[in-house]
Amino acid sequence: MTETYEQILEIVAENPGATVEEITDLAHDRGITDTDISGVLSKAVNNDDLLEFDGRYWVMRTGNYRFHQYDHPET
């Protein structure tokens, strides 16, 4: 994965439910110059790294972003 891809995943993980516009603004604030943020988001959704619903994005809890312990109240 590219550095920009990983940076976008980090932004979404830190800002769950962010829109494309919000993610783009946050990316520019961090010095990410990639102009195809929506393309990166689409690729991440296709890779099952992000979930998109109603124009908002959430990171899937896998890899770096997974919980170290399942926190379901019935476990």
Residue, then its C-alpha position, 0 to 999 in steps of 0.5 A: m500500500t502507498e504511504t498516502y493510502e496508509q495516511i488516509l486510513e489513519i485520518v479516518a481511524e481518528n475521525p470516524g464518520a468523516t465525509v470526503e470533504e472533511i477527510t480531504d481538509l484533514a489530509h491537506d492539514r497534514g501536508i498530504t498533496d494527493t488530489d485523488i482522495s476520493g479515489v483512495l477512499s474508494k480503493a480502501v472501501n473495495n479492499d475492505d479497509l474502510l466502510e462507507f455509509d451515507g457519504r461517511y467513512w469508518v475504518m474497519r477494525t482489522g490490522n492496526y485498528r483492531f481491538h486487542q480484546y473483543d469488548h462485547p458485553e456478553t463475553 
